Amino acid sequence: MTPEKIRHGAGARRTEQVPRRMRRQPVGWDAAWAARFRRWGAALSRLAIRCFSRALNALRLARRPGHRRNVRHSRRVLRAVRGLREPGAGGRGLAYLRAVDPLVFEEVVMSALEDVGLLVLRSRRYTGDGGIDGEVWLPGEGWFAVQVKRYRSHVDPAYVRAFGCVVRERGFDGGLFIHTGRSGAALYGELTAHGVRLVSGGRLTQLLMGRRLNEWKDSGARLERTSRIHAPSD
């Protein structure tokens, strides 16, 4: 075999063995449709999780008519809040929620987490639950306990400390502390120390009105936003 043929044959073999990940990616029209299919697939996945979560909680609360009534009320509250469109709607929405019954507000938050496309387990009782108002599965992170507080003023850091202890004792992967009040500087130290994540103010407005939930990761003494979950509209 001549040297030219040997070089040609070796080159052919190398071409056939190019790893799949190194091949040229689709461009232009093909890339646009690939991106669309990925978005549609993610939206369908979130919709399926939301439907499953609602069905699962309906079964779990089948013998608790008070809970079911509060869940139905929570969805009416969410529709009313999401109907606010004028400038300053976020502030008006929070003011409206501060006037809602505390038990209904707990269900409002859990319904909003379901609408984002997360698997939620609602609490089956409102007292004696150790401060756990529900549980939520965050993809790639695990089960997080949820505590919901309807405040008008600053939050006492002792509440976050106690919640963090419960999260650790019960073996959760983390906790979400959600409130309508004000977060003082002392609160953030407790959040970092106990692995609890805060949802309040603008983040709470995005969750309730915009169907979006920001995810965070621990980074030293602060919490850093890393990505965003978007939910499809009804």
C-alpha positions in Angstrom: 0.0 0.0 0.0 1.4 3.4 -0.9 2.0 6.1 1.7 -0.8 8.2 0.2 -3.3 5.4 0.6 -2.1 4.8 4.2 -2.6 8.5 5.1 -6.0 8.5 3.4 -7.1 5.4 5.2 -5.9 6.7 8.6 -7.7 10.0 8.0 -10.9 8.1 7.2 -10.7 6.1 10.4 -10.1 9.2 12.4 -13.2 10.9 10.9 -15.4 8.0 11.7 -14.2 8.0 15.4 -15.0 11.7 16.1 -17.0 11.8 19.4 -20.6 12.7 19.2 -20.2 15.7 21.5 -17.5 17.2 19.2 -19.6 17.1 16.0 -21.0 20.4 14.7 -24.2 21.5 16.5 -27.2 22.5 14.4 -27.3 26.1 13.5 -29.9 28.5 12.2 -33.4 27.1 11.7 -32.5 23.7 13.2 -31.1 25.3 16.3 -34.2 27.5 16.8 -36.5 24.5 16.6 -34.3 22.5 18.9 -34.5 25.3 21.5 -38.3 25.4 21.1 -38.6 21.7 21.7 -36.5 21.9 24.8 -38.8 24.7 26.2 -41.9 22.8 25.3 -40.6 19.7 26.9 -39.8 21.6 30.1 -43.2 23.3 30.2 -45.0 19.9 29.7 -42.9 18.4 32.5 -43.8 21.2 34.9 -47.5 20.9 34.0 -47.4 17.2 34.6 -45.8 17.7 38.0 -48.3 20.4 39.0 -51.2 18.1 38.1 -49.7 15.2 40.0 -49.1 17.4 43.0 -52.7 18.6 43.0 -54.1 15.1 42.7 -51.8 13.8 45.4 -52.7 16.5 47.9 -56.4 16.0 47.1 -56.1 12.4 48.2 -54.0 13.3 51.3 -56.6 15.9 52.4 -59.7 13.9 51.4 -60.9 13.6 55.1 -60.0 17.2 56.0 -62.7 19.4 54.7 -61.3 22.5 56.4 -58.0 22.1 54.6 -59.7 21.5 51.3 -61.8 24.7 51.8 -58.7 26.7 52.5 -57.0 25.3 49.4 -59.9 26.4 47.3 -59.9 29.8 48.9 -56.2 30.1 48.3 -56.6 29.7 44.5 -59.3 32.4 44.5 -56.9 34.7 46.4 -54.1 34.0 43.8 -56.4 34.8 40.9 -57.4 38.1 42.6 -53.7 39.0 43.2 -52.6 38.0 39.7 -55.4 40.2 38.3 -53.7 43.3 39.6 -51.9 44.9 36.6 -51.5 48.6 37.3 -48.2 50.2 38.5 -47.5 49.3 42.1 -49.5 46.1 41.8 -46.8 44.2 43.8 -47.1 46.4 46.8 -50.9 46.3 46.6 -50.8 42.5 46.3 -48.7 42.1 49.5 -50.9 44.5 51.4 -53.9 42.4 50.3 -52.2 39.2 51.4 -51.4 40.6 54.9 -55.2 40.8 55.4 -55.8 37.2 54.4 -56.5 34.6 57.1 -53.1 33.1 58.2 -54.2 29.6 57.4 -55.4 30.5 54.0 -52.1 32.4 53.4 -50.2 29.2 54.1 -52.2 27.5 51.4 -51.8 30.5 49.0 -48.0 30.0 49.2 -48.2 26.2 48.7 -50.6 26.7 45.7 -48.1 29.2 44.2 -45.3 26.7 44.6 -47.5 24.1 42.8 -48.2 26.6 40.0 -44.4 27.0 39.5 -44.3 23.3 38.6 -42.9 21.9 41.9 -44.0 18.8 43.8 -45.7 20.0 47.0 -46.8 18.1 50.1 -49.3 20.3 52.1 -49.4 19.9 55.9 -52.3 17.7 57.1 -52.7 19.7 60.2 -52.3 23.4 61.2 -51.2 22.9 64.8 -48.6 20.6 66.4 -46.6 20.5 63.1 -43.4 21.9 64.6 -43.6 25.0 62.4 -43.6 23.0 59.1 -46.3 24.4 56.9 -45.5 22.1 54.0 -42.8 20.4 52.0 -41.5 21.0 48.5 -39.2 19.1 46.2 -36.6 21.3 44.5 -35.1 19.5 41.5 -31.5 18.5 42.0 -31.5 19.6 45.7 -34.1 17.5 47.5 -36.9 18.0 50.0 -37.2 21.4 51.6 -39.4 22.3 54.6 -41.6 25.4 54.2 -42.6 27.8 56.9 -44.9 30.7 56.0 -45.4 33.8 58.1 -47.8 36.6 57.5 -46.1 39.6 59.1 -46.5 43.4 58.9 -43.3 44.4 60.7 -39.7 43.1 61.1 -39.2 39.3 61.5 -37.7 38.1 64.7 -34.5 36.1 63.9 -35.5 33.7 66.7 -38.2 32.3 64.4 -35.6 31.5 61.7 -33.3 29.9 64.3 -36.1 27.7 65.6 -37.2 26.8 62.1 -33.6 25.9 61.2 -33.3 23.5 64.1 -36.5 21.7 63.1 -35.2 21.4 59.5 -32.0 19.8 60.8 -33.7 17.5 63.3 -36.2 16.2 60.7 -33.5 15.5 58.1 -34.7 17.9 55.4 -32.2 19.0 52.7 -33.0 22.7 53.5 -35.8 25.1 54.4 -37.7 27.9 52.8 -38.8 30.8 55.1 -41.5 32.8 53.4 -43.0 36.0 54.9 -44.7 39.2 54.1 -42.9 41.4 56.6 -39.5 43.1 56.7 -36.1 41.3 56.9 -33.6 42.9 59.2 -29.8 42.6 59.0 -29.7 40.1 61.9 -32.0 37.7 59.9 -29.5 37.0 57.2 -26.9 35.6 59.7 -29.5 33.1 60.9 -30.4 32.1 57.4 -26.8 31.3 56.5 -26.1 29.5 59.8 -29.1 27.2 59.5 -29.2 26.6 55.7 -32.5 28.4 55.3 -33.5 30.3 52.2 -35.6 33.5 52.3 -38.5 34.3 50.1 -39.9 37.8 50.7 -40.5 41.1 49.2 -39.8 41.1 45.4 -39.1 37.3 45.4 -42.4 36.6 47.1 -44.2 38.9 44.6 -42.5 37.0 41.7 -43.6 33.7 43.2 -47.2 34.7 43.8 -47.9 37.0 40.8 -45.3 36.0 38.3 -45.2 32.3 38.9 -41.4 32.4 39.2 -39.1 31.1 41.9 -35.5 32.0 42.3 -33.1 29.3 43.4 -30.1 30.0 45.6 -26.9 28.3 46.7 -24.9 28.9 49.8 -21.8 31.0 49.1 -19.8 31.9 52.2 -21.8 34.3 54.3 -24.3 35.2 51.6 -27.0 33.5 49.4 -26.3 33.8 45.7 -29.0 33.4 43.0 -28.1 30.8 40.5 -31.0 30.2 38.2 -34.7 30.7 37.7 -37.7 28.5 37.3 -40.5 29.6 35.1 -44.0 28.2 35.0 -46.5 28.1 32.2 -49.7 30.1 32.5 -53.0 28.4 33.0 
